[in-house]
Amino acid sequence: MLAQRLRRRVLCFLFHNPVLNDELFATSYVVPQPLLAGIRGTLFVYCLAVLVSNLAANIVHGAGWNWGAYFTTLTFFGITLYYGFAAYSTIRYMRRQKQRQQTVRQTQQLMTVLDMEQQLATTSSLLADIEELPGAESFESDDKHHRSPVAVERPPSVVHQLALATQWILYESFTCFAPLVSLIYWALLFPTASATLDTPLDAWMGVSMHALNTALMFAEVLVLAKTPYRASHFGVLFVFLALYLGLAYFMVGVYGFYVYPFFEPRYFGGFIALLCLLIVNIVAVVWVIMLMVHRLRDLLYPRWLMKRQRSTVF
């Protein structure tokens, strides 16, 4: 009974949610769709190259065993996944739009031909009884053959709707966690010996994972994306933070390894819980700011586009 109710709620969320449509996840207010697909595909390849290079560098230095325990690594992995899902949805939507336009053109051509045949049938007395003419059955079968693909359009699959939902969660976590990563790294870790950018490779990976992530967040929110924000999804991010805290202290309990120095008791003593609560509050503040920015964006961009269309018409 509980499983059926959960399944019903999941299917209702996937197929009866007005937000889970391709246009909000595969288009932009200002960037043309082919350019958007190229940008997202390029960023996916770039982020994947940074991630693989970082893993290889950690393995070479004997630190591959704890590579996945860093919050920076996990958030950048989420950014890479987001651009992979975003590139897929953008390219898929663009192809479906081309197919739909081609179907519309074929339908218009077919209707033009049918109108011409109807005019000939009404103006010619020789075609008064068209059912008795040879070839009438083939004409009707051709008519049905041309009309059937126009009338029926395949509904989205469960896999595709799950991909959109995953892209939505990845987008919200990306835009909320990226400023937190940059703030903690440049304010707490970089001034200490725990973060060094000695070699060009370290500098490239450090800047990409701790500065470029926030730059990409601003570009995605303000220019590239139409994806909405939902206040009710903050609970998902809270679960992510709680799971990561469990992972961090799992590394301490099993390997005796502190992922970040501020988790050690000698730095903050018995105030580590307050530090974790402070981090949650920072994430909440960033979430509220992002929520307001998205609502302002979704309010101003349509007005600007409407004014632009009116100016081009008149």
C-alpha positions in Angstrom: 0.0 0.0 0.0 2.8 2.4 0.9 4.8 1.4 -2.1 1.8 2.1 -4.4 1.2 5.4 -2.8 4.8 6.4 -3.2 4.8 5.2 -6.8 1.7 7.3 -7.5 3.2 10.4 -6.0 6.4 10.0 -8.0 4.6 9.5 -11.2 2.4 12.5 -10.4 5.5 14.6 -9.8 7.1 13.5 -13.0 4.1 13.7 -15.4 1.8 16.3 -13.9 4.3 18.8 -12.7 4.1 21.9 -15.0 7.7 22.8 -14.2 9.1 19.5 -15.6 8.9 20.5 -19.3 11.7 20.7 -21.8 11.5 24.4 -22.4 12.4 25.5 -18.9 15.5 23.2 -18.8 16.7 23.3 -22.4 16.3 27.0 -23.4 17.6 30.4 -22.4 16.0 33.9 -22.3 18.9 35.4 -24.3 21.1 32.7 -25.8 20.0 30.9 -29.0 19.4 27.2 -28.6 22.2 25.9 -30.9 24.7 28.2 -29.1 23.3 27.1 -25.7 23.8 23.5 -26.6 27.4 24.2 -27.7 28.2 26.1 -24.5 26.8 23.4 -22.2 28.5 20.6 -24.1 31.8 22.4 -24.0 31.5 23.1 -20.3 30.7 19.5 -19.7 33.9 18.4 -21.4 35.9 21.0 -19.6 34.6 20.2 -16.2 35.1 16.5 -16.9 38.7 17.2 -17.9 39.3 19.1 -14.6 37.8 16.3 -12.6 39.8 13.6 -14.2 43.0 15.7 -14.0 42.3 16.3 -10.3 41.8 12.6 -9.7 44.9 11.6 -11.6 47.0 14.2 -9.6 45.7 12.9 -6.3 46.5 9.3 -7.3 50.0 10.3 -8.3 50.6 11.9 -5.0 49.1 8.9 -3.1 45.9 10.7 -2.1 43.5 9.0 -4.4 41.9 7.1 -1.5 40.4 10.2 0.0 39.7 12.1 -3.2 35.9 11.6 -3.0 35.7 12.8 0.6 36.3 16.5 -0.2 33.2 18.7 -0.5 34.9 20.5 -3.3 35.3 17.3 -5.3 31.7 16.2 -4.7 30.2 19.6 -5.7 32.4 19.8 -8.8 31.3 16.3 -9.7 27.7 17.6 -9.4 28.5 20.5 -11.6 29.9 18.1 -14.2 26.8 16.0 -14.0 24.6 19.0 -14.3 26.3 20.1 -17.6 26.0 16.6 -18.9 22.3 16.4 -18.2 21.8 20.0 -19.5 23.6 19.3 -22.7 21.6 16.2 -23.3 18.2 17.9 -22.6 19.2 20.9 -24.8 20.3 18.8 -27.8 17.3 16.5 -27.4 14.8 19.4 -27.3 16.5 21.1 -30.3 16.2 17.9 -32.3 12.5 17.5 -31.4 11.8 21.1 -32.3 13.4 20.5 -35.8 11.3 17.3 -36.2 8.1 19.2 -35.1 8.8 22.0 -37.6 9.4 19.5 -40.3 6.2 17.7 -39.5 4.3 21.1 -39.6 5.7 21.8 -43.0 4.7 18.4 -44.3 1.3 18.8 -42.9 0.9 22.2 -44.6 2.0 20.7 -47.9 -0.4 17.8 -47.5 -3.3 20.2 -46.6 -2.5 22.3 -49.7 -2.6 19.2 -51.9 -5.9 18.1 -50.3 -7.5 21.5 -50.8 -6.5 21.5 -54.4 -8.0 18.0 -54.9 -11.2 19.1 -53.2 -11.5 22.1 -55.4 -11.0 20.0 -58.5 -13.6 17.5 -57.2 -16.2 20.2 -56.7 -15.6 22.1 -59.9 -15.6 19.1 -62.2 -18.7 17.2 -62.9 -16.7 14.2 -63.9 -15.6 13.6 -60.3 -19.0 13.7 -58.8 -18.8 10.2 -57.6 -15.2 9.9 -56.6 -15.6 6.6 -54.7 -16.2 4.8 -58.0 -13.0 6.0 -59.6 -10.0 3.6 -59.8 -7.3 4.6 -57.4 -9.7 6.1 -54.8 -8.7 3.4 -52.2 -5.0 4.1 -52.8 -5.7 7.9 -52.4 -7.5 7.3 -49.1 -4.8 5.0 -47.8 -2.1 7.6 -48.7 -4.2 10.2 -46.9 -4.3 8.1 -43.8 -0.6 7.3 -44.1 0.3 11.0 -44.2 -2.0 12.1 -41.4 -1.2 9.4 -38.8 2.2 10.7 -37.8 0.9 14.2 -37.5 -1.9 13.5 -35.2 0.0 11.3 -32.7 3.0 12.6 -30.7 4.9 10.3 -28.3 4.6 11.3 -24.6 7.8 11.8 -22.6 9.2 8.7 -21.1 9.8 8.0 -17.4 13.6 8.1 -18.0 13.4 11.5 -19.7 11.3 13.0 -16.9 13.7 11.5 -14.3 16.6 13.2 -16.2 14.8 16.5 -16.0 14.1 16.1 -12.3 17.8 15.2 -11.7 18.9 18.2 -13.7 16.7 20.4 -11.6 18.2 19.1 -8.3 21.7 19.3 -9.7 21.1 22.9 -10.8 19.8 24.0 -7.4 22.7 22.3 -5.5 25.2 23.7 -8.0 24.0 27.3 -7.7 23.7 27.1 -3.9 26.9 25.2 -3.0 29.3 26.9 -5.4 29.5 30.2 -3.5 30.0 28.2 -0.2 32.9 26.3 -1.7 34.6 29.5 -3.0 34.0 31.3 0.3 35.4 28.6 2.5 38.4 27.9 0.3 39.6 31.5 -0.3 38.7 32.7 3.2 39.8 29.8 5.4 41.9 27.3 3.5 44.0 29.2 1.0 45.6 31.5 3.6 46.9 28.4 5.5 49.3 25.7 4.4 46.4 23.3 3.7 45.8 24.8 0.2 48.7 25.5 -2.1 48.9 26.4 -5.8 52.6 25.8 -6.5 52.5 24.3 -9.9 50.6 25.5 -13.0 48.5 22.3 -12.9 47.6 22.9 -9.2 46.8 26.6 -10.1 44.6 25.5 -13.0 42.7 22.9 -11.0 42.4 25.2 -7.9 41.1 28.1 -9.8 38.7 25.9 -11.9 37.2 24.1 -8.8 37.2 27.1 -6.4 36.7 30.2 -8.5 35.4 29.2 -11.9 32.6 27.2 -10.3 31.1 30.5 -8.9 31.6 32.3 -12.2 29.8 29.5 -14.0 27.0 29.7 -11.4 26.5 33.4 -12.1 26.5 32.8 -15.9 24.0 29.9 -15.6 21.6 31.8 -13.4 21.7 35.2 -15.1 22.3 34.2 -18.8 22.1 30.6 -19.7 19.3 29.0 -17.7 15.5 29.3 -17.3 15.4 26.6 -14.6 13.2 27.8 -11.6 13.9 27.7 -7.9 11.6 26.1 -5.4 11.7 27.0 -1.7 10.4 23.5 -0.8 13.6 21.9 -2.2 15.8 23.3 0.5 15.2 20.1 2.4 17.0 18.2 -0.3 20.1 20.3 0.1 19.9 19.9 3.9 19.9 16.2 3.4 23.0 16.5 1.2 24.8 18.5 3.9 23.9 16.0 6.6 25.1 13.1 4.4 28.4 14.9 3.8 28.8 15.5 7.5 28.4 11.8 8.1 30.9 11.1 5.4 33.5 13.5 6.9 33.2 11.9 10.3 33.2 8.4 8.8 36.7 9.3 7.4 37.7 10.3 10.9 36.3 7.2 12.6 37.7 4.7 10.1 40.9 6.3 8.8 41.6 9.0 11.5 41.6 11.6 8.7 40.1 15.0 8.9 39.0 16.1 5.5 39.2 19.8 6.5 41.2 21.2 9.4 38.3 23.1 10.9 36.7 19.8 11.7 39.5 19.0 14.2 38.6 19.7 17.8 41.9 21.5 18.4 40.8 24.4 16.2 37.3 25.0 17.6 37.2 22.8 20.7 33.6 21.9 21.6 32.1 24.4 19.1 32.3 22.2 16.0 28.5 21.7 16.2 28.1 25.4 16.2 30.4 25.6 13.2 28.3 23.1 11.3 25.1 25.0 12.2 26.8 28.2 10.9 27.5 26.5 7.6 23.9 25.4 7.3 22.8 29.0 8.0 25.1 30.3 5.3 23.6 27.8 2.9 20.2 28.9 3.9 21.1 32.6 3.3 22.5 31.8 -0.1 19.4 29.8 -0.9 17.1 32.7 0.0 19.2 35.1 -2.1 19.1 32.7 -5.1 15.4 32.3 -4.7 14.9 36.0 -4.9 17.3 36.4 -7.8 15.5 33.7 -9.8 12.1 35.2 -9.1 13.4 38.6 -10.2 15.0 37.1 -13.3 11.8 35.3 -14.3 9.9 38.5 -13.8 12.2 40.9 -15.7 13.4 38.8 -18.6 9.9 38.1 -20.1 9.1 41.8 -19.8 12.3 42.7 -21.6 11.6 40.2 -24.3 8.0 41.5 -24.8 9.3 45.0 -25.2 11.9 43.9 -27.6 9.3 42.1 -29.7 7.1 45.1 -29.7 9.9 47.3 -30.8 10.8 45.0 -33.7 7.2 44.9 -34.8 6.6 48.6 -34.8 
